[in-house]
Amino acid sequence: MRGRTIVGILVMMMSSAALAGEMYGTVAEAGKAVGEGVAVEAKCGQASYSGKTDKGGAYHLVVKEKGKCQLTVKYKNQSPSLEVASYDEGVQVDLVLEAKGGSYTLRRK
């Protein structure tokens, strides 16, 4: 009986992860990866999902909601953002930080 309960919990956890969408990609500035530890956050409705880049500037977020999301990169005391869409399937969003007039803007690659 206990084994069935554990199996049931595992199946539910795996199915909820399968229903979640993903956002993944890289963050670059001046043609080079931003490096490790840059915060990336997606706000979708009332929910917020955050992660950090790896040493190659790559990030990966698991997003449960579908629809419009605000993707923000926290870089050098600034937080430029960009509107993106989340789907049931994963979506690749490669990002480029551009310095303009002392401020950073964010765009898709």
Secondary structure, 3 states (H helix, E strand, C coil): CHHHHHHHHHHHHHHHHHHCEEEEEEEEECCEECCCCCEEEEEECCEEEEEECCCCCEEEEEECCCEEEEEEEEECCECCEEEEEECCCCEECCEEEEEECCEEEEEEC
